[in-house]
Amino acid sequence: MKLLCAEYNSEGRMTVGVVGDNALLRNNNDFYFPAFTQELSCVPQLVFRACKLGKGISERFSRRYYDAVGVGLRFYADTLEQDLQKLKLPSGLSASFDDSAAISELSEYAGETTRYALQIDEQVVFEGNSTELPVSVDRFVAKASEYYMIKIGDFFFCGNPFRHRGLQINTRIRMYMNDVCRMDFYVR
């Protein structure tokens, strides 16, 4: 299983990154602030699960390749990212370390618009829905399948240009999907 992650630049252009399953943080387990960074941020996302094997999938058939949806959160070690960029090295390590991709339980997806929100310490800091993604889920699946074999159980982290910065130890994080709390944990 792998995590196929949409990454966006400031102009809204997307690339696809692959992260190993070691990055998954499940079951509302607390996230532990990494010792290798002083600054931490996160990106709220919708996450879809692959249900079919495929490569080179046409966008018009992409919907056949995922069957479940949940919410997710990617953590970024900002200090590490900045250090790697200064050295002109790829910065993927800053978002692919152990437990850097939180995921909720998934629900069956029937093609409906899915709303999601991020709440930090009792304040909603982001709200969005599946129709507002910079790149549609179908387009993302098609793009990812140009480079990678899609396998049953892979996760599509759809990304988001919004990034909440300044997470601290004891920050409480909640993610909602369709107004139901699906994730609730602390940064420790």
C-alpha positions as CSV (number, residue, x, y, z in Angstrom):
1,M,0.0,0.0,0.0
2,K,1.2,3.5,-0.8
3,L,0.0,7.1,-0.3
4,L,-0.3,9.1,-3.5
5,C,-0.2,12.7,-2.4
6,A,-1.1,15.8,-4.4
7,E,1.3,18.6,-3.8
8,Y,0.6,22.2,-5.0
9,N,2.8,25.1,-5.7
10,S,1.8,28.8,-5.1
11,E,0.3,29.0,-8.6
12,G,-1.9,26.0,-8.0
13,R,0.0,23.5,-10.2
14,M,0.1,19.9,-8.9
15,T,2.6,17.1,-8.8
16,V,2.2,13.7,-7.3
17,G,4.4,12.4,-4.5
18,V,4.5,8.9,-3.1
19,V,4.8,8.3,0.6
20,G,5.2,4.9,2.3
21,D,2.7,3.4,4.7
22,N,5.0,4.2,7.6
23,A,3.6,7.7,7.4
24,L,0.1,6.7,8.3
25,L,-1.2,7.9,11.7
26,R,-4.5,6.1,12.4
27,N,-7.1,5.6,15.1
28,N,-7.0,9.2,16.4
29,N,-3.6,8.5,17.9
30,D,-1.8,11.6,19.1
31,F,0.9,13.0,16.9
32,Y,4.3,13.5,18.5
33,F,6.2,16.7,17.6
34,P,9.3,15.6,15.8
35,A,12.7,16.4,17.4
36,F,14.2,17.3,14.0
37,T,12.1,20.4,13.5
38,Q,11.2,23.6,15.4
39,E,8.2,24.6,13.3
40,L,5.3,22.3,12.2
41,S,2.4,22.8,9.8
42,C,-0.4,20.8,8.4
43,V,-2.6,20.5,5.4
44,P,-6.2,19.2,5.6
45,Q,-7.3,16.9,2.8
46,L,-9.9,14.5,1.5
47,V,-8.5,11.0,1.2
48,F,-9.9,8.4,-1.2
49,R,-9.1,4.6,-1.2
50,A,-8.3,2.8,-4.4
51,C,-10.4,-0.3,-5.1
52,K,-9.1,-1.5,-8.4
53,L,-5.7,-2.2,-10.0
54,G,-4.9,0.2,-12.9
55,K,-2.2,2.1,-14.8
56,G,-2.6,4.8,-17.4
57,I,-6.3,5.4,-16.4
58,S,-8.3,7.8,-18.5
59,E,-9.9,10.6,-16.4
60,R,-13.3,9.7,-17.7
61,F,-12.9,6.2,-16.1
62,S,-11.1,7.3,-12.9
63,R,-14.3,7.1,-10.7
64,R,-14.2,3.3,-11.1
65,Y,-10.9,3.2,-9.2
66,Y,-11.9,4.5,-5.8
67,D,-14.7,3.5,-3.5
68,A,-14.3,5.2,-0.1
69,V,-13.6,8.6,1.4
70,G,-12.3,10.0,4.6
71,V,-10.4,13.0,5.9
72,G,-6.7,13.3,6.2
73,L,-4.0,15.6,7.5
74,R,-0.5,15.8,6.2
75,F,2.1,17.2,8.6
76,Y,5.1,19.2,7.4
77,A,8.4,19.7,9.3
78,D,8.8,23.3,8.2
79,T,12.3,23.8,9.6
80,L,13.6,20.6,7.9
81,E,11.9,21.7,4.7
82,Q,13.6,25.1,4.7
83,D,17.0,23.5,5.5
84,L,16.6,21.1,2.6
85,Q,15.6,23.8,0.2
86,K,18.6,26.0,1.2
87,L,20.8,23.0,0.3
88,K,18.9,22.6,-3.0
89,L,17.9,19.1,-2.0
90,P,14.4,17.6,-2.5
91,S,12.2,18.4,0.4
92,G,10.0,15.3,0.4
93,L,11.5,14.0,3.6
94,S,9.9,17.0,5.4
95,A,6.4,15.5,4.8
96,S,7.0,11.7,4.6
97,F,8.4,10.8,8.0
98,D,6.8,8.3,10.4
99,D,3.2,9.3,11.4
100,S,3.2,12.4,9.1
101,A,-0.1,11.5,7.4
102,A,-3.2,11.2,9.7
103,I,-6.2,9.5,8.3
104,S,-9.7,8.9,9.6
105,E,-11.9,5.9,9.1
106,L,-13.3,5.8,5.6
107,S,-16.9,5.7,4.4
108,E,-18.4,4.3,1.2
109,Y,-18.3,7.0,-1.5
110,A,-21.2,7.3,-3.9
111,G,-20.0,10.4,-5.8
112,E,-21.7,13.0,-3.6
113,T,-20.1,16.3,-2.7
114,T,-18.1,15.8,0.5
115,R,-17.5,18.7,2.9
116,Y,-14.6,18.8,5.3
117,A,-13.2,21.2,7.9
118,L,-10.1,21.6,10.1
119,Q,-10.5,22.8,13.7
120,I,-7.4,23.9,15.7
121,D,-8.0,24.4,19.4
122,E,-11.7,25.0,19.1
123,Q,-11.4,27.4,16.1
124,V,-12.3,26.3,12.6
125,V,-9.4,27.4,10.4
126,F,-10.4,25.8,7.1
127,E,-13.6,24.6,5.4
128,G,-13.8,23.1,1.9
129,N,-15.6,20.5,-0.2
130,S,-14.7,18.0,-2.9
131,T,-16.0,20.3,-5.7
132,E,-13.5,23.0,-4.7
133,L,-10.3,20.9,-5.0
134,P,-7.8,22.6,-7.3
135,V,-7.6,19.3,-9.2
136,S,-10.6,17.0,-9.3
137,V,-10.3,13.6,-7.7
138,D,-10.8,12.0,-11.1
139,R,-8.0,14.2,-12.7
140,F,-5.7,13.4,-9.7
141,V,-6.3,9.6,-10.1
142,A,-5.6,9.8,-13.8
143,K,-2.5,11.9,-13.3
144,A,-1.1,9.6,-10.6
145,S,-1.7,6.5,-12.8
146,E,0.5,8.0,-15.5
147,Y,3.5,7.4,-13.2
148,Y,2.4,4.7,-10.7
149,M,0.5,1.5,-10.8
150,I,-2.6,2.0,-8.7
151,K,-3.2,-0.9,-6.4
152,I,-6.1,-1.9,-4.3
153,G,-5.8,-0.3,-0.9
154,D,-3.7,2.7,-2.0
155,F,-4.7,6.1,-0.7
156,F,-5.2,9.3,-2.7
157,F,-4.4,12.2,-0.5
158,C,-6.0,15.0,-2.6
159,G,-4.0,17.9,-1.2
160,N,-4.9,21.4,-0.7
161,P,-3.2,24.8,-1.2
162,F,-4.2,25.8,2.4
163,R,-1.5,25.2,5.0
164,H,-2.0,25.9,8.7
165,R,1.4,26.9,10.2
166,G,2.6,27.2,13.8
167,L,1.4,24.0,15.4
168,Q,2.6,23.6,19.0
169,I,2.7,20.9,21.6
170,N,-0.7,20.4,23.2
171,T,-2.6,21.7,20.1
172,R,-5.9,19.9,19.7
173,I,-6.7,19.0,16.2
174,R,-10.2,18.0,14.9
175,M,-11.2,17.1,11.3
176,Y,-14.8,17.0,10.2
177,M,-16.4,15.3,7.2
178,N,-20.0,16.3,6.4
179,D,-20.3,18.0,9.8
180,V,-19.3,14.8,11.8
181,C,-16.0,14.8,13.7
182,R,-13.9,12.1,12.2
183,M,-10.5,12.9,13.8
184,D,-9.8,14.2,17.3
185,F,-6.2,14.1,18.7
186,Y,-3.4,16.2,20.1
187,V,0.0,17.2,19.1
188,R,2.2,16.0,22.0
